[in-house]
Amino acid sequence: MKVELHCHTNLSDGSFTFEEILELAVKEDIRYLAITNHDTTLEINEMINRGLERGIEIIPGIEVSAYDFRRNRRVHILGYYIEPGHAELETLCSPLLEMRHDGCRMAVDRLIEAGYSITWEQVLKHAAGGTGVYKQHIMHALIDQGYTTTIYGDLYKKLFARGQNGEPQGTAYIPTKYVDACDAVRAILKAGGVPVLAHPGQYRSFEIVPELVQAGLQGIEVWHPLHGPDDEDQAREFAFKYDLVMTGGSDFHGFYGEKEVELGSKSPGIDTIGQLQARKQSSVKGGIDA
């Protein structure tokens, strides 16, 4: 029996539909599956019902695209057992969804001006049924046109480089104004959920942990495909120091993932479910007090 606590569908930046993921979950003997789409809880209630029909408990989740403005770093905050469609999350995340979509439209216009033979309509085809266009959809259109064979690679870096650490800014890079990471933690608490720091090793976001704990952080993602042994050790240290639940997940995106992973491959174990459920009460209290 496996647990999967980090998974994206085509409603955000995953390439698989929920039904396709559900079939994979049955095949991999995943009993608990958290759907953590970026900045949206769209269709979560329907997913919960479909999961029950297949003997799988769908944990209502989200991954908020946030930022550490003090250190100028991205920080992603996972939320588990949240109330889908809660006003606090909608208010925080809806502008971000719109900004990301509009930014991708601008990015496509820049690519067309630079001579790339793609159209906005081609990109929209890959984002159909979702909450908006992501960079992965743009890259998919470029693959269709023969410019590259992978989502992440030299072309992606050339087009979308952020211009940090002395690197030139990418042709199609459009900055997005993310939400404050502590505000993301507080919004998840108010939505009745359990906030967890996602893949701190990937974004080097360990330094903000004390501030996030003060805001109400309840967990930290230890096991992740982009975490090495040192990242796992450091995450464990913070978990012990601040009494955080240790979670893990494959961060499954299907074809749109940064590396090929199997659903359920980073299962943190069944005990983690009980720990998250126990924390839900404290997170609800934190939401009231915040």
LUMMIVO-901496 format. One record per residue: residue number from 1; residue in three letters; x, y, z of N, C-alpha, C, O in turn. Coordinates in steps of 0.02 Angstrom, whole numbers, plus 50000, padded with zeros to 5 digits. Example, Ala and Ser with C-alpha at 12.3 -4.5 7.8 and 13.67 -1.06 7.14 Angstrom:
BEGIN
   nukol   loti    n_c1    n_c2    n_c3   ca_c1   ca_c2   ca_c3    c_c1    c_c2    c_c3    o_c1    o_c2    o_c3
       1    ALA   50660   49716   50390   50615   49775   50390   50660   49835   50390   50712   49834   50423
       2    SER   50642   49888   50354   50684   49947   50357   50645   50002   50394   50670   50057   50402
This chain:
BEGIN
   nukol   loti    n_c1    n_c2    n_c3   ca_c1   ca_c2   ca_c3    c_c1    c_c2    c_c3    o_c1    o_c2    o_c3
       1    MET   50042   49940   50000   50000   50000   50000   50044   50063   50000   50089   50069   50042
       2    LYS   50031   50108   49953   50071   50169   49947   50030   50231   49962   49969   50231   49960
       3    VAL   50067   50285   49976   50038   50351   49987   50071   50398   49938   50132   50398   49931
       4    GLU   50031   50439   49903   50058   50489   49856   50031   50557   49878   49971   50569   49875
       5    LEU   50077   50601   49899   50056   50665   49927   50075   50725   49884   50071   50782   49907
       6    HIS   50095   50713   49822   50114   50771   49779   50103   50752   49706   50143   50717   49676
       7    CYS   50047   50775   49679   50028   50754   49612   49988   50809   49577   49945   50841   49607
       8    HIS   50004   50820   49513   49972   50872   49473   49934   50842   49414   49957   50794   49383
       9    THR   49877   50870   49399   49838   50849   49341   49842   50903   49287   49877   50953   49295
      10    ASN   49806   50892   49232   49806   50940   49178   49765   51003   49194   49760   51047   49152
      11    LEU   49737   51006   49254   49704   51068   49274   49756   51122   49291   49740   51181   49290
      12    SER   49818   51101   49305   49872   51150   49312   49927   51132   49262   49917   51140   49202
      13    ASP   49985   51108   49286   50040   51097   49239   50059   51023   49233   50117   51007   49221
      14    GLY   50011   50979   49242   50022   50908   49229   49995   50890   49160   49952   50925   49134
      15    SER   50020   50836   49131   49997   50816   49065   49942   50763   49067   49910   50749   49017
      16    PHE   49930   50734   49126   49881   50680   49133   49815   50708   49161   49815   50754   49202
      17    THR   49759   50680   49139   49695   50696   49169   49690   50660   49236   49730   50615   49251
      18    PHE   49642   50680   49276   49632   50647   49340   49615   50573   49330   49639   50530   49367
      19    GLU   49574   50559   49281   49554   50490   49269   49615   50447   49251   49619   50389   49272
      20    GLU   49661   50474   49212   49722   50437   49196   49765   50426   49257   49794   50372   49265
      21    ILE   49768   50476   49300   49807   50469   49362   49773   50418   49408   49808   50379   49441
      22    LEU   49708   50418   49411   49671   50371   49452   49685   50299   49430   49694   50254   49472
      23    GLU   49688   50288   49365   49704   50221   49340   49775   50200   49361   49786   50143   49380
      24    LEU   49821   50247   49357   49890   50233   49379   49892   50217   49454   49928   50172   49476
      25    ALA   49853   50255   49493   49852   50245   49565   49826   50175   49582   49853   50142   49627
      26    VAL   49775   50152   49547   49749   50084   49558   49803   50033   49542   49814   49985   49579
      27    LYS   49837   50043   49485   49889   49997   49463   49947   49994   49513   49976   49941   49524
      28    GLU   49965   50051   49543   50022   50055   49588   50003   50041   49661   50045   50049   49706
      29    ASP   49940   50022   49673   49916   50007   49741   49925   50067   49787   49948   50060   49844
      30    ILE   49906   50126   49762   49907   50187   49801   49839   50194   49836   49787   50198   49802
      31    ARG   49839   50196   49901   49776   50199   49939   49756   50270   49956   49697   50286   49962
      32    TYR   49806   50314   49965   49794   50384   49980   49829   50427   49927   49889   50420   49916
      33    LEU   49791   50471   49895   49817   50512   49840   49797   50585   49849   49738   50602   49848
      34    ALA   49847   50628   49859   49834   50699   49865   49841   50732   49796   49892   50725   49763
      35    ILE   49789   50768   49776   49792   50808   49715   49812   50879   49735   49775   50913   49771
      36    THR   49870   50901   49712   49899   50965   49734   49913   51010   49674   49970   51029   49662
      37    ASN   49861   51025   49637   49870   51069   49579   49892   51138   49601   49877   51161   49656
      38    HIS   49928   51171   49557   49953   51238   49573   49897   51288   49577   49861   51300   49529
      39    ASP   49890   51318   49636   49849   51378   49646   49775   51369   49629   49740   51417   49613
      40    THR   49750   51306   49633   49680   51294   49619   49657   51230   49653   49695   51183   49662
      41    THR   49593   51230   49672   49561   51169   49699   49504   51147   49654   49459   51111   49675
      42    LEU   49506   51169   49592   49453   51154   49544   49442   51078   49538   49489   51039   49532
      43    GLU   49378   51059   49541   49355   50990   49531   49377   50941   49585   49370   50880   49576
      44    ILE   49403   50965   49641   49426   50920   49694   49369   50877   49721   49378   50817   49733
      45    ASN   49311   50907   49732   49255   50868   49760   49235   50811   49714   49221   50756   49738
      46    GLU   49234   50823   49649   49219   50770   49601   49272   50715   49604   49256   50656   49599
      47    MET   49336   50735   49611   49390   50687   49615   49383   50643   49677   49396   50583   49675
      48    ILE   49363   50673   49733   49353   50635   49794   49302   50580   49783   49312   50522   49804
      49    ASN   49247   50597   49751   49194   50547   49738   49218   50492   49691   49204   50433   49703
      50    ARG   49254   50511   49639   49280   50461   49592   49331   50415   49626   49333   50355   49612
      51    GLY   49371   50444   49670   49419   50404   49706   49386   50351   49750   49408   50294   49752
      52    LEU   49333   50372   49785   49297   50325   49829   49270   50266   49790   49270   50209   49814
      53    GLU   49248   50279   49728   49222   50225   49686   49276   50173   49669   49260   50115   49656
      54    ARG   49339   50194   49671   49394   50149   49654   49433   50127   49716   49486   50095   49711
      55    GLY   49408   50144   49775   49441   50123   49836   49502   50164   49855   49545   50140   49891
      56    ILE   49505   50226   49830   49562   50270   49844   49537   50333   49878   49490   50365   49854
      57    GLU   49569   50351   49933   49550   50414   49967   49588   50472   49935   49649   50475   49938
      58    ILE   49551   50517   49906   49581   50577   49876   49586   50631   49930   49535   50652   49958
      59    ILE   49646   50653   49944   49657   50706   49993   49653   50773   49957   49692   50786   49912
      60    PRO   49606   50816   49977   49601   50881   49944   49661   50925   49960   49674   50941   50017
      61    GLY   49697   50944   49908   49759   50981   49918   49768   51038   49869   49726   51051   49826
      62    ILE   49824   51072   49877   49843   51128   49834   49918   51138   49841   49948   51119   49892
      63    GLU   49949   51167   49791   50019   51190   49797   50020   51263   49777   50010   51281   49719
      64    VAL   50032   51305   49826   50031   51377   49814   50100   51400   49791   50151   51386   49823
      65    SER   50102   51435   49735   50164   51462   49708   50180   51527   49743   50152   51579   49728
      66    ALA   50226   51524   49791   50239   51581   49834   50311   51604   49828   50349   51580   49785
      67    TYR   50330   51651   49871   50396   51683   49864   50422   51705   49932   50384   51725   49976
      68    ASP   50488   51701   49938   50524   51728   49996   50554   51794   49973   50608   51794   49942
      69    PHE   50520   51849   49986   50541   51914   49960   50604   51939   49995   50641   51980   49967
      70    ARG   50617   51915   50055   50677   51936   50091   50740   51908   50058   50791   51942   50054
      71    ARG   50735   51846   50033   50794   51813   50005   50790   51805   49929   50835   51778   49897
      72    ASN   50736   51830   49900   50726   51828   49828   50728   51757   49800   50765   51741   49754
      73    ARG   50686   51713   49830   50683   51643   49809   50610   51620   49805   50567   51643   49843
      74    ARG   50598   51574   49759   50532   51543   49756   50523   51496   49815   50570   51463   49837
      75    VAL   50462   51491   49839   50444   51446   49893   50375   51417   49878   50327   51455   49869
      76    HIS   50370   51351   49874   50305   51320   49861   50278   51292   49927   50314   51259   49964
      77    ILE   50214   51305   49939   50182   51281   50000   50125   51234   49982   50077   51253   49948
      78    LEU   50130   51172   50006   50077   51123   49996   50025   51131   50051   50042   51147   50108
      79    GLY   49962   51118   50034   49909   51119   50084   49870   51054   50079   49848   51035   50024
      80    TYR   49859   51020   50135   49823   50957   50136   49759   50963   50178   49757   50999   50228
      81    TYR   49708   50926   50158   49643   50924   50192   49612   50994   50195   49581   51012   50245
      82    ILE   49621   51032   50142   49591   51099   50138   49518   51094   50116   49495   51043   50090
      83    GLU   49482   51148   50128   49414   51153   50103   49417   51179   50031   49436   51236   50020
      84    PRO   49398   51137   49982   49402   51160   49912   49360   51223   49901   49304   51229   49925
      85    GLY   49389   51269   49863   49354   51330   49847   49349   51381   49903   49311   51429   49897
      86    HIS   49386   51371   49957   49383   51417   50014   49402   51488   49991   49448   51497   49951
      87    ALA   49366   51537   50018   49375   51606   49996   49446   51632   50006   49471   51670   49965
      88    GLU   49479   51611   50061   49548   51635   50073   49595   51613   50018   49637   51652   49995
      89    LEU   49588   51550   49997   49632   51525   49944   49614   51555   49876   49658   51572   49836
      90    GLU   49550   51563   49864   49528   51592   49800   49554   51664   49794   49579   51684   49741
      91    THR   49548   51702   49847   49570   51772   49846   49645   51776   49835   49669   51820   49800
      92    LEU   49682   51730   49867   49755   51731   49861   49778   51708   49792   49824   51738   49763
      93    CYS   49747   51655   49766   49774   51621   49708   49744   51642   49640   49778   51636   49589
      94    SER   49682   51664   49640   49651   51681   49575   49689   51733   49535   49698   51724   49475
      95    PRO   49713   51787   49567   49753   51835   49528   49816   51804   49499   49838   51823   49445
      96    LEU   49846   51758   49536   49907   51725   49513   49894   51683   49451   49934   51683   49405
      97    LEU   49838   51647   49450   49820   51607   49391   49813   51652   49330   49837   51636   49275
      98    GLU   49779   51707   49339   49767   51754   49283   49833   51785   49260   49844   51792   49200
      99    MET   49875   51804   49308   49939   51835   49291   49984   51786   49253   50018   51806   49205
     100    ARG   49984   51723   49274   50026   51673   49241   50002   51662   49169   50043   51658   49123
     101    HIS   49936   51657   49160   49908   51646   49093   49925   51705   49047   49946   51695   48990
     102    ASP   49915   51766   49072   49929   51825   49032   50004   51830   49016   50023   51851   48961
     103    GLY   50046   51811   49065   50118   51812   49053   50139   51763   48999   50184   51777   48960
     104    CYS   50106   51705   48997   50122   51656   48945   50100   51681   48876   50132   51667   48826
     105    ARG   50045   51718   48874   50023   51748   48811   50076   51797   48785   50092   51799   48726
     106    MET   50103   51837   48831   50156   51884   48813   50219   51847   48790   50253   51868   48744
     107    ALA   50234   51791   48824   50293   51751   48807   50287   51724   48736   50335   51724   48698
     108    VAL   50227   51700   48718   50216   51673   48651   50223   51729   48599   50253   51718   48546
     109    ASP   50198   51787   48614   50205   51844   48568   50279   51860   48556   50299   51875   48500
     110    ARG   50319   51856   48609   50391   51869   48603   50424   51816   48559   50468   51831   48519
     111    LEU   50403   51754   48569   50432   51700   48529   50415   51707   48455   50457   51696   48412
     112    ILE   50354   51727   48441   50334   51738   48372   50375   51795   48341   50397   51791   48284
     113    GLU   50385   51849   48380   50425   51905   48357   50498   51884   48345   50531   51911   48301
     114    ALA   50521   51836   48384   50590   51812   48377   50598   51761   48321   50654   51738   48307
     115    GLY   50542   51744   48287   50547   51701   48229   50525   51629   48239   50531   51588   48194
     116    TYR   50500   51612   48299   50477   51544   48311   50408   51534   48279   50363   51574   48287
     117    SER   50402   51479   48243   50341   51465   48205   50290   51428   48248   50278   51368   48238
     118    ILE   50261   51464   48297   50207   51436   48337   50151   51487   48341   50161   51546   48325
     119    THR   50093   51466   48363   50036   51512   48371   50007   51503   48441   50017   51451   48473
     120    TRP   49972   51553   48465   49938   51550   48529   49887   51493   48529   49877   51460   48580
     121    GLU   49854   51482   48473   49804   51430   48468   49835   51360   48478   49804   51317   48508
     122    GLN   49895   51350   48452   49930   51286   48461   49945   51274   48535   49939   51219   48560
     123    VAL   49965   51327   48569   49980   51322   48640   49916   51308   48680   49916   51265   48724
     124    LEU   49863   51343   48664   49800   51333   48699   49774   51262   48693   49741   51237   48738
     125    LYS   49789   51229   48639   49767   51160   48628   49794   51115   48683   49759   51070   48707
     126    HIS   49856   51127   48703   49886   51085   48755   49862   51103   48825   49868   51063   48871
     127    ALA   49835   51163   48833   49810   51184   48898   49734   51176   48904   49705   51197   48954
     128    ALA   49703   51146   48855   49630   51140   48853   49604   51105   48916   49630   51053   48937
     129    GLY   49552   51134   48946   49520   51105   49004   49553   51123   49070   49529   51103   49123
     130    GLY   49608   51160   49067   49644   51178   49128   49627   51248   49152   49579   51279   49129
     131    THR   49667   51273   49199   49656   51339   49228   49695   51394   49193   49690   51452   49211
     132    GLY   49733   51376   49142   49771   51425   49105   49833   51395   49074   49847   51335   49083
     133    VAL   49870   51436   49038   49930   51413   49003   49991   51416   49050   50000   51465   49087
     134    TYR   50033   51364   49046   50096   51361   49082   50153   51357   49031   50141   51345   48971
     135    LYS   50214   51367   49054   50272   51363   49009   50277   51295   48977   50301   51289   48920
     136    GLN   50256   51243   49012   50258   51175   48984   50216   51170   48921   50234   51135   48874
     137    HIS   50160   51205   48920   50117   51204   48860   50151   51238   48801   50144   51217   48744
     138    ILE   50187   51292   48816   50224   51327   48763   50278   51281   48735   50288   51276   48675
     139    MET   50314   51247   48780   50367   51202   48759   50338   51143   48718   50369   51120   48670
     140    HIS   50280   51120   48737   50248   51065   48701   50233   51086   48629   50243   51047   48582
     141    ALA   50210   51149   48620   50198   51175   48552   50263   51179   48513   50265   51166   48453
     142    LEU   50317   51198   48546   50383   51201   48513   50408   51132   48494   50441   51124   48443
     143    ILE   50392   51082   48535   50409   51013   48518   50370   50992   48455   50398   50961   48410
     144    ASP   50306   51010   48453   50265   50994   48395   50295   51022   48331   50289   50992   48277
     145    GLN   50326   51080   48337   50354   51115   48278   50426   51094   48264   50456   51120   48217
     146    GLY   50453   51048   48304   50519   51021   48289   50577   51061   48317   50634   51048   48297
     147    TYR   50565   51108   48362   50620   51149   48388   50660   51112   48442   50718   51129   48454
     148    THR   50629   51063   48474   50662   51025   48527   50626   50959   48535   50573   50948   48505
     149    THR   50654   50915   48576   50621   50851   48588   50602   50842   48661   50572   50791   48679
     150    THR   50619   50890   48703   50605   50885   48775   50574   50950   48801   50584   51004   48773
     151    ILE   50537   50943   48856   50509   51002   48889   50566   51042   48921   50573   51102   48910
     152    TYR   50606   51007   48962   50662   51040   48996   50727   51021   48963   50742   50962   48954
     153    GLY   50765   51071   48944   50827   51060   48909   50858   51127   48891   50841   51178   48921
     154    ASP   50903   51126   48843   50938   51188   48825   50891   51242   48800   50900   51301   48816
     155    LEU   50841   51223   48760   50796   51274   48734   50755   51306   48790   50744   51367   48790
     156    TYR   50731   51265   48837   50693   51292   48893   50735   51343   48932   50711   51397   48949
     157    LYS   50797   51325   48945   50842   51370   48981   50854   51435   48942   50855   51489   48970
     158    LYS   50862   51427   48877   50874   51486   48834   50814   51533   48834   50822   51594   48836
     159    LEU   50754   51505   48832   50693   51545   48825   50669   51574   48892   50643   51630   48894
     160    PHE   50675   51535   48946   50643   51554   49008   50690   51567   49067   50668   51571   49124
     161    ALA   50755   51574   49053   50803   51589   49106   50783   51653   49142   50763   51702   49111
     162    ARG   50789   51652   49209   50766   51708   49250   50816   51766   49253   50801   51820   49279
     163    GLY   50877   51754   49227   50927   51808   49229   50961   51815   49296   50983   51869   49314
     164    GLN   50966   51758   49333   50999   51760   49398   51068   51730   49393   51084   51694   49346
     165    ASN   51109   51745   49443   51178   51718   49448   51219   51731   49384   51258   51689   49363
     166    GLY   51209   51790   49355   51249   51810   49298   51226   51783   49231   51256   51799   49180
     167    GLU   51173   51743   49230   51149   51716   49167   51106   51768   49131   51073   51808   49165
     168    PRO   51105   51768   49064   51062   51815   49029   50988   51795   49036   50972   51736   49040
     169    GLN   50945   51845   49037   50874   51831   49043   50848   51801   48978   50867   51822   48923
     170    GLY   50804   51752   48984   50778   51718   48925   50734   51761   48881   50704   51810   48903
     171    THR   50732   51743   48818   50692   51780   48768   50620   51786   48788   50589   51838   48778
     172    ALA   50592   51733   48817   50521   51731   48833   50507   51735   48908   50452   51719   48931
     173    TYR   50556   51757   48946   50546   51761   49019   50502   51821   49036   50518   51878   49020
     174    ILE   50446   51807   49069   50401   51859   49093   50395   51850   49168   50371   51799   49191
     175    PRO   50418   51898   49208   50415   51890   49281   50343   51886   49307   50299   51921   49282
     176    THR   50333   51843   49356   50268   51835   49388   50274   51858   49460   50322   51841   49494
     177    LYS   50226   51897   49483   50226   51920   49553   50191   51866   49595   50130   51862   49596
     178    TYR   50231   51827   49631   50204   51773   49672   50179   51801   49739   50193   51858   49757
     179    VAL   50142   51760   49775   50116   51780   49840   50169   51767   49894   50214   51726   49885
     180    ASP   50164   51802   49949   50210   51793   50004   50201   51724   50035   50145   51702   50047
     181    ALA   50256   51690   50048   50254   51621   50073   50217   51616   50140   50180   51568   50151
     182    CYS   50227   51664   50184   50193   51662   50249   50118   51674   50240   50078   51645   50276
     183    ASP   50099   51715   50192   50028   51725   50178   49998   51660   50151   49940   51645   50165
     184    ALA   50036   51622   50113   50012   51558   50087   49999   51509   50144   49948   51474   50144
     185    VAL   50044   51507   50193   50035   51464   50251   49971   51483   50288   49931   51440   50306
     186    ARG   49963   51548   50299   49905   51571   50337   49839   51558   50300   49788   51542   50331
     187    ALA   49840   51565   50234   49779   51552   50194   49759   51479   50198   49700   51462   50203
     188    ILE   49809   51434   50195   49795   51362   50201   49765   51346   50269   49718   51306   50274
     189    LEU   49792   51377   50322   49764   51367   50389   49692   51390   50392   49649   51355   50419
     190    LYS   49678   51447   50364   49609   51473   50365   49562   51431   50324   49502   51430   50336
     191    ALA   49589   51395   50275   49548   51349   50235   49543   51280   50268   49520   51232   50237
     192    GLY   49564   51276   50332   49557   51214   50370   49610   51162   50354   49602   51104   50372
     193    GLY   49664   51183   50320   49713   51135   50297   49777   51132   50337   49786   51169   50386
     194    VAL   49821   51088   50316   49886   51077   50348   49940   51102   50299   49951   51070   50248
     195    PRO   49974   51157   50314   50025   51184   50269   50092   51149   50277   50116   51137   50333
     196    VAL   50122   51132   50220   50185   51095   50218   50232   51128   50167   50211   51145   50112
     197    LEU   50295   51137   50186   50344   51165   50140   50363   51114   50087   50387   51059   50104
     198    ALA   50353   51131   50023   50368   51085   49969   50442   51089   49948   50472   51143   49948
     199    HIS   50470   51031   49931   50539   51024   49903   50587   51081   49920   50609   51117   49875
     200    PRO   50603   51091   49985   50648   51146   50003   50718   51139   49973   50753   51189   49964
     201    GLY   50738   51078   49958   50803   51068   49927   50805   51094   49855   50857   51119   49833
     202    GLN   50750   51089   49819   50748   51111   49750   50756   51187   49744   50793   51211   49701
     203    TYR   50722   51224   49788   50723   51297   49784   50769   51328   49837   50770   51389   49844
     204    ARG   50805   51287   49874   50849   51311   49928   50810   51357   49975   50831   51413   49989
     205    SER   50754   51332   49998   50709   51373   50039   50710   51354   50113   50662   51366   50149
     206    PHE   50766   51323   50135   50771   51304   50205   50774   51364   50252   50749   51361   50308
     207    GLU   50804   51419   50229   50816   51476   50274   50752   51508   50298   50751   51539   50352
     208    ILE   50698   51501   50260   50635   51534   50279   50594   51491   50328   50542   51513   50352
     209    VAL   50617   51431   50342   50578   51385   50385   50558   51416   50452   50499   51411   50470
     210    PRO   50603   51449   50490   50581   51478   50554   50524   51528   50546   50479   51530   50587
     211    GLU   50526   51568   50492   50472   51617   50481   50407   51582   50463   50353   51602   50485
     212    LEU   50412   51528   50423   50352   51490   50404   50322   51455   50465   50261   51452   50472
     213    VAL   50365   51429   50509   50340   51397   50570   50303   51447   50613   50250   51431   50641
     214    GLN   50329   51508   50618   50295   51560   50656   50227   51576   50626   50180   51593   50662
     215    ALA   50221   51571   50559   50158   51583   50526   50109   51525   50533   50049   51532   50520
     216    GLY   50136   51465   50553   50092   51408   50563   50109   51346   50524   50068   51300   50520
     217    LEU   50169   51343   50494   50189   51284   50455   50184   51221   50497   50204   51220   50556
     218    GLN   50158   51166   50467   50148   51104   50504   50190   51046   50478   50195   50994   50511
     219    GLY   50220   51053   50419   50257   50997   50391   50310   51019   50341   50312   51077   50321
     220    ILE   50353   50971   50323   50406   50984   50274   50414   50923   50230   50414   50866   50254
     221    GLU   50421   50934   50165   50429   50879   50117   50502   50855   50118   50548   50891   50099
     222    VAL   50511   50794   50142   50578   50765   50147   50595   50726   50083   50649   50735   50055
     223    TRP   50548   50683   50061   50562   50639   50004   50532   50667   49941   50472   50677   49935
     224    HIS   50576   50682   49892   50556   50714   49829   50607   50693   49775   50665   50684   49791
     225    PRO   50585   50685   49713   50631   50662   49660   50692   50706   49650   50744   50682   49628
     226    LEU   50688   50770   49666   50744   50815   49657   50783   50828   49721   50825   50873   49724
     227    HIS   50769   50788   49772   50807   50792   49835   50861   50739   49836   50848   50681   49823
     228    GLY   50922   50760   49851   50976   50713   49863   50979   50696   49938   50940   50723   49977
     229    PRO   51025   50651   49957   51031   50632   50028   51042   50691   50075   51014   50693   50130
     230    ASP   51082   50740   50054   51094   50798   50096   51030   50839   50107   51018   50863   50162
     231    ASP   50990   50846   50053   50926   50882   50059   50880   50846   50108   50847   50878   50150
     232    GLU   50876   50780   50103   50833   50741   50148   50856   50749   50220   50816   50758   50265
     233    ASP   50922   50745   50230   50949   50752   50299   50933   50820   50328   50913   50826   50386
     234    GLN   50940   50872   50287   50928   50940   50311   50853   50949   50326   50835   50980   50376
     235    ALA   50810   50921   50284   50738   50926   50296   50719   50889   50360   50677   50913   50398
     236    ARG   50750   50832   50372   50737   50795   50434   50757   50836   50496   50722   50837   50546
     237    GLU   50814   50870   50490   50838   50910   50546   50788   50964   50564   50774   50976   50623
     238    PHE   50761   50997   50513   50711   51049   50525   50647   51018   50554   50614   51048   50596
     239    ALA   50629   50959   50529   50569   50925   50554   50575   50911   50629   50528   50923   50667
     240    PHE   50633   50885   50650   50643   50870   50720   50646   50934   50762   50619   50937   50817
     241    LYS   50680   50985   50735   50689   51047   50773   50623   51082   50785   50611   51110   50839
     242    TYR   50579   51082   50734   50517   51121   50739   50454   51077   50743   50398   51102   50736
     243    ASP   50463   51013   50756   50406   50966   50764   50360   50968   50703   50300   50979   50709
     244    LEU   50390   50958   50644   50353   50959   50581   50341   50888   50556   50384   50844   50564
     245    VAL   50283   50876   50527   50269   50812   50495   50314   50804   50434   50320   50850   50394
     246    MET   50346   50747   50427   50389   50733   50369   50347   50700   50315   50320   50646   50325
     247    THR   50342   50733   50257   50302   50708   50202   50346   50692   50141   50406   50705   50142
     248    GLY   50315   50665   50090   50351   50650   50029   50302   50636   49972   50244   50618   49984
     249    GLY   50325   50646   49912   50283   50633   49853   50324   50636   49790   50380   50663   49790
     250    SER   50297   50609   49737   50334   50605   49674   50333   50670   49634   50370   50678   49586
     251    ASP   50289   50718   49655   50280   50780   49617   50264   50763   49544   50294   50790   49498
     252    PHE   50217   50718   49536   50202   50689   49470   50171   50741   49423   50120   50772   49440
     253    HIS   50201   50749   49365   50175   50794   49312   50165   50757   49246   50147   50788   49196
     254    GLY   50177   50692   49245   50173   50655   49182   50229   50678   49135   50286   50684   49155
     255    PHE   50211   50690   49072   50258   50712   49021   50290   50779   49037   50344   50795   49013
     256    TYR   50257   50819   49079   50280   50886   49095   50327   50889   49156   50344   50944   49178
     257    GLY   50346   50833   49182   50390   50833   49241   50462   50849   49224   50484   50839   49167
     258    GLU   50499   50874   49273   50570   50891   49263   50613   50829   49255   50667   50832   49226
     259    LYS   50589   50773   49282   50622   50709   49271   50569   50655   49271   50514   50665   49299
     260    GLU   50584   50599   49241   50535   50545   49237   50528   50512   49305   50578   50489   49334
     261    VAL   50467   50509   49331   50454   50478   49396   50393   50434   49391   50351   50442   49347
     262    GLU   50387   50388   49438   50328   50346   49443   50283   50371   49498   50307   50390   49552
     263    LEU   50219   50372   49486   50171   50391   49537   50179   50345   49597   50180   50284   49590
     264    GLY   50184   50374   49656   50192   50335   49717   50263   50316   49734   50275   50281   49783
     265    SER   50312   50339   49693   50382   50318   49703   50415   50350   49763   50468   50327   49784
     266    LYS   50386   50402   49791   50414   50435   49850   50364   50432   49908   50355   50481   49944
     267    SER   50333   50374   49917   50284   50365   49970   50315   50375   50039   50366   50344   50054
     268    PRO   50286   50419   50080   50314   50430   50147   50289   50379   50198   50312   50379   50255
     269    GLY   50244   50335   50178   50218   50284   50223   50150   50302   50251   50132   50361   50256
     270    ILE   50112   50251   50270   50044   50260   50292   50038   50300   50356   49988   50334   50367
     271    ASP   50090   50298   50399   50087   50334   50462   50082   50410   50451   50055   50446   50494
     272    THR   50107   50433   50395   50105   50505   50381   50033   50530   50375   50019   50587   50393
     273    ILE   49988   50488   50350   49918   50508   50344   49889   50523   50412   49856   50574   50421
     274    GLY   49901   50479   50461   49877   50492   50529   49906   50554   50559   49871   50591   50595
     275    GLN   49969   50567   50545   50002   50627   50572   49972   50690   50542   49961   50739   50578
     276    LEU   49958   50689   50478   49927   50748   50446   49856   50759   50471   49836   50815   50483
     277    GLN   49819   50704   50480   49751   50710   50505   49751   50738   50576   49707   50777   50594
     278    ALA   49800   50716   50616   49805   50742   50685   49821   50816   50686   49796   50853   50728
     279    ARG   49862   50838   50638   49880   50909   50634   49823   50953   50609   49822   51013   50620
     280    LYS   49776   50923   50575   49721   50962   50547   49685   51003   50600   49666   51061   50588
     281    GLN   49676   50974   50660   49644   51010   50713   49684   51071   50734   49656   51124   50746
     282    SER   49750   51063   50740   49791   51120   50760   49793   51173   50706   49798   51233   50720
     283    SER   49790   51151   50642   49791   51200   50587   49726   51238   50584   49726   51297   50566
     284    VAL   49670   51206   50601   49606   51240   50604   49608   51294   50659   49585   51350   50649
     285    LYS   49636   51275   50717   49642   51323   50771   49687   51381   50750   49673   51439   50765
     286    GLY   49742   51364   50715   49787   51417   50691   49753   51464   50643   49766   51524   50643
     287    GLY   49708   51436   50602   49672   51477   50554   49626   51526   50588   49617   51583   50566
     288    ILE   49595   51504   50645   49551   51549   50681   49589   51604   50716   49567   51661   50719
     289    ASP   49648   51586   50743   49688   51635   50780   49727   51682   50735   49746   51736   50757
     290    ALA   49738   51662   50671   49781   51702   50627   49752   51771   50613   49782   51810   50578
